[in-house]
Amino acid sequence: MFPKLTQFDLHHRIEANPAPTLVFFTSAACGSCRQLRAALEELRHIRPDWLVYEVDAEQEGGLVREFEIFHLPAMFLFHQGRFHREISCPPTPQAIESAIVENLAHPPEEAP
């Protein structure tokens, strides 16, 4: 399991982390979310210095609206507390790692 974020602590906890950080929006009924969660668990062993947080989309409707999420799973990349991009890639540790490295090479963007 990954630490869970809510609308009350997401921004504070993200800003406090200098490491690359993924925010993973999920729900219990989402099969694709389970597949992505397994890949993120593997990635955690490859890159233990990277952080992954989970947001339960069913319970955190405010964050779902803020991040303009229309389908699950959804992943958002932050680094040094700043938003970089939404990550969309195949649910494998290698693809996620590559997408993160590639997106960290670009400057931060305005958060949704």
C-alpha positions as CSV (number, residue, x, y, z in Angstrom):
1,M,0.0,0.0,0.0
2,F,1.0,3.6,-0.6
3,P,0.4,6.5,1.8
4,K,-3.0,8.0,1.1
5,L,-3.6,11.7,0.4
6,T,-6.7,13.8,1.0
7,Q,-7.8,17.2,-0.1
8,F,-6.6,18.4,3.3
9,D,-3.0,17.3,3.1
10,L,-2.1,16.7,-0.6
11,H,-0.5,20.0,-1.3
12,H,1.3,20.3,2.0
13,R,2.8,16.8,1.7
14,I,3.8,17.3,-1.9
15,E,5.5,20.6,-1.3
16,A,7.5,19.1,1.6
17,N,9.1,16.5,-0.7
18,P,12.1,17.2,-2.8
19,A,12.1,13.8,-4.4
20,P,10.2,12.8,-7.6
21,T,6.7,12.1,-6.4
22,L,3.8,10.4,-8.1
23,V,0.2,11.0,-7.1
24,F,-1.8,8.0,-8.1
25,F,-5.6,8.4,-8.4
26,T,-7.4,5.0,-8.0
27,S,-10.6,3.3,-6.8
28,A,-11.3,-0.1,-5.3
29,A,-13.5,-1.2,-8.3
30,C,-10.9,-0.2,-10.9
31,G,-9.2,-3.3,-12.5
32,S,-6.7,-1.2,-14.4
33,C,-5.8,0.6,-11.1
34,R,-4.9,-2.8,-9.5
35,Q,-2.6,-3.5,-12.5
36,L,-0.9,-0.1,-12.2
37,R,-0.6,-0.4,-8.4
38,A,1.3,-3.7,-8.9
39,A,3.7,-2.0,-11.3
40,L,4.2,0.9,-8.9
41,E,4.9,-1.6,-6.1
42,E,7.7,-3.0,-8.3
43,L,9.0,0.4,-9.2
44,R,9.2,1.2,-5.5
45,H,11.9,-1.5,-5.2
46,I,13.8,-0.2,-8.2
47,R,13.6,3.5,-7.1
48,P,13.2,3.5,-3.4
49,D,14.0,7.2,-3.3
50,W,10.9,8.1,-5.4
51,L,7.6,8.7,-3.6
52,V,4.2,7.4,-4.5
53,Y,1.0,8.6,-2.9
54,E,-2.5,7.3,-3.5
55,V,-5.7,9.2,-3.7
56,D,-9.0,7.3,-3.4
57,A,-11.0,9.0,-6.2
58,E,-14.3,7.7,-4.7
59,Q,-13.7,9.5,-1.4
60,E,-11.8,12.6,-2.7
61,G,-14.2,14.2,-5.2
62,G,-12.7,17.6,-4.6
63,L,-9.3,16.4,-5.8
64,V,-10.8,14.6,-8.7
65,R,-12.4,17.9,-9.9
66,E,-9.2,19.9,-9.1
67,F,-7.1,17.6,-11.2
68,E,-9.8,17.3,-13.9
69,I,-9.8,13.5,-13.8
70,F,-12.2,11.8,-16.2
71,H,-10.9,8.2,-16.1
72,L,-8.9,6.0,-13.7
73,P,-6.1,5.3,-13.1
74,A,-4.4,8.7,-13.3
75,M,-0.9,9.6,-12.3
76,F,0.6,13.1,-11.8
77,L,4.3,13.8,-11.4
78,F,5.7,16.4,-9.0
79,H,9.3,17.2,-8.3
80,Q,10.7,19.5,-5.6
81,G,7.1,20.3,-4.8
82,R,6.3,21.5,-8.3
83,F,3.9,20.0,-10.8
84,H,5.5,18.5,-13.9
85,R,2.9,16.5,-15.9
86,E,0.3,13.9,-15.9
87,I,2.0,10.5,-16.6
88,S,0.4,8.2,-19.2
89,C,2.2,5.0,-20.1
90,P,1.9,1.3,-20.0
91,P,1.5,-0.2,-16.5
92,T,5.0,-1.6,-16.2
93,P,7.8,-0.5,-13.9
94,Q,10.1,0.1,-16.8
95,A,7.6,2.3,-18.7
96,I,6.7,4.3,-15.6
97,E,10.4,4.8,-14.8
98,S,11.1,6.0,-18.4
99,A,8.1,8.3,-18.4
100,I,9.2,9.9,-15.1
101,V,12.8,10.4,-16.2
102,E,11.7,11.8,-19.6
103,N,9.2,14.2,-18.0
104,L,11.6,15.4,-15.3
105,A,13.8,16.6,-18.2
106,H,11.2,19.3,-18.9
107,P,10.5,22.3,-16.8
108,P,7.6,22.3,-14.3
109,E,4.2,23.4,-15.5
110,E,1.2,25.0,-13.9
111,A,-0.8,22.5,-11.9
112,P,-4.2,21.7,-13.1
